[in-house]
Amino acid sequence: MGTAAKGRTQIKKLLVLAQEQALPLRILRDAGGSRTEFGVVVGLSKEWVVLAELREGVLRDGYVAFRTSSIKRVRVFDTFIGFVFIGFVRDNNQWPPHSPFLTADLSDPQPLIRAALDTAGVISLYREDKHPEQLLIGIPVRWSKKHLWLFTINEHGQWEAFLDRFRLRDITRIGFGGMYERAVSATAGPMPEAVPKKDDRGKKVKLPSTLSAPAVSGQSSPSR
């Protein structure tokens, strides 16, 4: 098969092939505007694709998941610098990237997000169709069938005084374990024990009786 794909069937075939062979991809998406992702497929379902992200098409930088419905074009990232880098990391036993989602259900954002939290402790959430320029970083502290409530870190690197409510169906992109999430998390410090009991609309939120920040190996807690 070729190194580029456009159209549902061709895109799916190339994503499957790229996952099997750990090929770096350049993916063009339409989500609140045109967006480009670089990475290696480490998780794939009909609804979601998970990439080990390649910052600037070269440097490993955490993971990102997004809805497959947003993908418009896929191309194998076969530039000289891309394959020189991959040759280097393969020779140093750093390739292919591992998948943090070996047992997670990738058909639904809730188990996907829970699996991400087990790996990173802090996640970034995007609602690109409704808020193209906004991302929020933090830790979900309450779930329902259709929503989650995120204890976020604001633009000043501080934990918010309220929770942000997300409709799960509005979430289009999830990031975790990347340089940005780690930097924001380190700036804010561990999630406070006193979690806000109201959301961004001023409504009371009933929190679970037991609540603690996710354990993270080799890294501090939360981010927004």
N, C-alpha and C positions, 0 to 999 in steps of 0.2 A: 504494500500500500504506500501511497505517497506521503510526503512529509508535511502536508497541509490538508485541512479539512474544513468544509463549510456545509451546513445542513445537518439535521439531527442524526441521521444514520452514519454518515462519514465521521462526524465529531465523536460519536460513541465508540466507533471502531478504533479511532486514533487514540482516544483516552485509554481504552483497554490495552492496546499495544504499548502505549507509553508507560503504563503502570507495570506491565510485564517486563519491559526492558529497561526501566528506570531512565527514560529519555527526558531531558529537560524540555519544557514546553513554554511557548508564548501564547497566552490565551487572551483573546479579545472578548470583552463582556459588554453588555448593554444593561446597566443598572444605575438609573439616575444620571445617565450620561455614558459616554464611552470610557471604559477602563481596561487596563492591561495588567495581567498577572503573569509572573514568571515562576516556574517551579516544576517539581516532579510529583506525579500523582502517587499518593500513598493510601488513598481511600476513595472508593467510587460506588455510587448507587444511582438509581434512576433520578433521585431528587438532588443529591449533593455530590460534590467532588472536593477532596481534601488534597492540598498541595504541601509538600515541604518547600517553603518559599525560598526563592533565590533572589535576594536583593540585587538590583541592577543586573539581573540575569546571571549573576555569578556567585554571590556570597550567600551561604546558608543562613536563613534568618527566621527561625520558628516555623509555624504552620498557619495556613489559612484555609478556611472552608467556605464555599459559596454555592449557590443554587445552580444546578446544571442548566436550568431554563434560561439563565442570563447569558450563556455562552453563545457567541455568534461566529467565532472562527478560532481554530486551533492550528498552531504551526510548531513543528519541532524546532527548537532553538539551536540551530546548527552552525552558529558562528564560530570562528576560530577561537576566540577567548573562552567561549562556553565549553568547548570540548577540551581545551588545554586545562581548564580548571577541573573538569570532571576526571580527566586522566590523572591529575595530581591527587585528588581526594581518593580515587580508587586505589592508587598506589599506596596511600597511607591508611587504608582500611576505614575510610570515612564514607564509603559509598557502597550500595545505595542507601538513601535515608531510610530509617525505620518508620513503621507506621504506629502511631499511638492508638489506633482504632481497630485492633485486631478482632475484638469481640463486640464492638459497639454497633448499634443499629443506626445506619446512616440514612435511613429513610425519614427521620424525624429530627428536628433541631434539638429537642430536649436531651435524648441520650447522647447526641453528638457533643453538646455543651458540657454535659456531665463528664464525659470521657476527657474532654479538653481540660477540665478543672482538675482531674486526677493527675494530669501531666504537668500543668503549668500553675494552677492555683489562681490565676488571673486571666481574664479574657477581654477582648475588645469586641463589641457588637455594633453592627451597622444595619441601618434601615434605609438603604440607598434609594429605593423608589420613592420614599416619603420625605427623607431628610438626606439628600445626596452628599452634603458636606459634613455631616455629623458622625462622630463615633464616640462611644462611651466605653470606658474601661472600668472593670470592677469585678465583684463576686455576686452571683445570684444567691439571695438569702431566703427566697420563697418561690414556690412553684404552684401553678394550677394547671388544669388541662390545656388552657389556651394562653396563659401568661407566665411571665417570670418577673420578679422584682429584683433589680440590680442595685447593690450598694456600691455607688460609684466614687471615683476619685475625680475631683474637678480640675479645671485648667490651671489651678494654683498648686496642684500636687497635694491636695488635702481631701480627706474623706468628707463627702457631702452630709448635709443635715437632713436629707430626705432620700427616699428610694425612687429609682426610675422604673416605671412599669413598661414592659415590652409585651406586645402581642407576638407570640411565637411565629405566627404566619407572616409578620412584617419583617422578621430578621432575614437579611439577604447574604450576610457575610460575617464570619467569625474568625478572629485572629487570636493566636496565643503562642507564648514561648518566644516571641520575637524581641529584637533589641528595644523597640519602643515600649512594649508592655513591661519588660524587665526594668527599664529606666524609670518609668512612672511608678511602678511598684516599689522600687528601692527608695524613691523620693518620698512616697506617702507613708511607708512603713507598714507594719502588720495591721490587719483589719481590727478596728476597735471592738471591744466587747460590747459596748453600748451601741446597738444597731438602731437606726431611726425607725419609728413606728408609724410614720406617715409617708405617703408617696409624693411625687412631684405635683399632684393635683390637690394636695392637702387632705387626702382621704386616709383613714386609719388602715394599717396593714396588720393582719393577724400573723405573727411570726411563729415558726415552729418552737416547741418547748425547749428543744436542745438545738443550739446553733453554734457552729464553730467554723473558723476559716479552714479551707482545704489544706491538707499537708502537702508540701512541695519539697521535693528532694533538690538540694543544692541551690535553693533560691528563696527569697522572702515571699511574702504574700501578695495581695491585691494590686489592682490598677484601674484607671479610668481613661 
